[in-house]
Amino acid sequence: MLEQIFKNAYTKHPYQWTPIGEAQYIDQATLPEFIDFYKTFYVPNNATLSIGGDLNIEQTKAWVEKYFATIPKGTKPIPRPNIVEPAQTEEKRVTYLDKVQLPAVVFAYHSPSQGTPEAYALEMVAKILSEGKSSRLQKQVVDKDQKAVAAGAFNLPSEDPGLAMMFGIGNMGVTPEDLEKSMNAEVDKLLSAGITEEELMKCKNQIEKDFVTQNQRVLGIVENLANYHVYYGNANLINTELERYMKVTTADMMAAAKKYFTKNNRLVLYYLPDSRK
């Protein structure tokens, strides 16, 4: 499903390819291509090493020297795409048939790159739409309308402008058109009625709990340190990242939602059962 979303949401940017690639192209690749790819990207000057635990710093540095110093530095230039995806000006609609039992409807809205204030606001909107049994999509589309067996919203973080997605997996006998209508109604309600302070506080509490829980584990700490260094060049964000969420207001969330959750800015994917497969 993600393969179809990204392939159809982007026209120029490399994000039209999902990171893992497509099986047929992997099968077509030659051994020299694999080796060239490895020697270009899997090199020390393109890597971040993050180590955590009850460490003796000097001993750790000695081990790093022992086990990593002999790995040769890469000699090939590391390509960094600079292609800018043109703004989408009208809604895209795609139907894809696959070996699935129930229909699914996906909205994919172009969204800002990670680390921007709007990205934090939209991430929090997604949580209000789909985090837990009291979330909006769950309560309305699944429980009340009974148009879906599952519904949710999520943003995939990306260095360049990415996608904010909403999905519904249709209930038995529900057409994708009916499911889309129910999902659209919830988006329209969000844009017209807004977000309550109670929803905002609940969202912030959840984010804070998740952040603290993740950083109670050594693995969570070293992963965050590595991510902040790779994506932002600032490992100290582990100490300040939470503040970026806590300062988001309902006005920030609504401004971002109204800017990005427009029909001209989205792909609508019908992912449907194919009786031929």
Residue pairs with C-beta under 8 A, 6 or more apart in sequence:
1 104
1 106
1 269
1 271
2 18
3 18
3 22
4 94
4 96
4 269
4 271
5 106
5 108
5 163
5 165
5 267
5 269
6 15
6 16
6 17
6 18
6 163
7 16
7 17
8 92
8 94
8 267
8 269
9 15
9 16
9 92
9 108
9 110
9 163
9 267
10 16
10 85
11 85
11 86
12 83
12 84
12 85
12 86
13 81
13 83
13 84
13 85
13 160
14 81
14 83
15 85
15 158
15 160
15 162
36 76
39 74
39 76
40 74
40 76
40 78
40 79
41 78
43 71
43 72
43 73
43 74
44 68
44 71
44 72
44 73
44 74
45 73
45 74
45 78
46 74
46 78
48 226
48 229
48 230
49 64
49 68
50 222
50 223
50 225
50 226
50 229
51 60
51 64
51 222
52 218
52 219
52 221
52 222
52 225
53 218
81 160
85 110
85 160
85 161
87 110
88 110
88 264
88 265
88 266
89 264
90 264
91 263
91 264
91 266
91 267
91 268
92 266
92 267
92 268
93 267
93 268
93 270
94 267
94 268
94 269
94 270
95 269
95 270
95 272
96 269
96 270
96 271
96 272
97 272
97 273
97 274
97 276
97 277
98 271
98 272
98 273
98 274
98 277
99 273
99 274
99 277
100 271
100 272
100 273
100 274
101 273
102 149
102 169
102 170
102 171
102 172
102 273
103 169
103 170
103 174
103 175
103 176
103 179
103 270
103 271
103 272
103 273
104 167
104 168
104 169
104 170
104 176
104 269
104 270
104 271
104 272
105 167
105 168
105 170
105 176
105 179
105 180
105 183
105 268
105 269
105 270
105 271
106 165
106 166
106 167
106 267
106 268
106 269
106 271
107 165
107 166
107 167
107 183
107 187
107 266
107 267
107 268
108 163
108 164
108 165
108 266
108 267
108 269
109 163
109 164
109 165
109 260
109 261
109 262
109 265
109 266
110 161
110 162
110 163
110 164
110 260
110 265
110 266
111 118
111 119
111 122
111 155
111 161
111 162
111 163
111 164
111 260
112 118
112 119
112 122
112 161
112 162
112 256
112 260
113 119
113 158
113 159
113 160
113 161
113 162
114 157
114 158
114 159
114 162
114 231
115 231
115 232
117 244
117 248
117 252
118 252
118 255
118 256
118 259
118 260
119 155
119 157
120 244
120 245
120 248
121 248
121 252
121 253
121 255
121 256
121 257
122 155
122 164
122 253
122 256
122 257
122 260
123 155
124 200
124 203
124 204
124 207
124 245
124 248
124 253
125 153
125 164
125 190
125 195
125 253
125 256
125 257
126 153
126 154
126 155
126 164
127 135
127 203
127 206
127 207
128 135
128 136
128 195
128 199
128 200
128 203
128 253
129 135
129 136
129 137
129 152
129 153
129 166
129 186
129 190
130 136
130 137
130 138
130 151
130 152
130 153
130 154
130 166
131 203
131 206
132 138
132 206
133 139
135 152
136 186
136 189
136 190
137 151
137 152
137 153
137 166
137 168
137 183
137 186
138 151
138 152
140 182
140 185
140 186
140 189
141 147
141 148
141 151
141 168
141 179
141 182
141 183
141 186
142 148
142 149
142 150
142 151
145 182
146 171
147 168
147 170
147 171
147 174
147 178
147 179
147 182
147 183
148 168
148 169
148 170
148 171
148 174
148 179
148 182
149 169
149 170
149 171
150 168
150 169
151 166
151 167
151 168
151 169
151 183
152 166
152 167
153 164
153 165
153 166
153 167
154 164
154 165
155 162
155 163
155 164
155 165
156 162
156 163
156 165
159 231
164 260
164 261
166 183
166 187
168 179
168 180
168 182
168 183
170 176
170 179
171 179
176 270
176 272
180 268
180 270
187 261
190 257
190 261
191 254
191 257
191 258
191 261
194 250
194 254
195 250
195 253
195 254
196 250
197 250
200 248
200 249
200 250
200 253
204 245
204 246
204 248
207 242
207 245
208 242
208 245
208 246
211 241
211 242
211 245
213 220
214 220
214 224
215 221
215 224
215 238
221 238
224 237
224 238
224 241
225 235
225 238
228 234
228 235
228 236
228 237
228 238
228 241
229 235
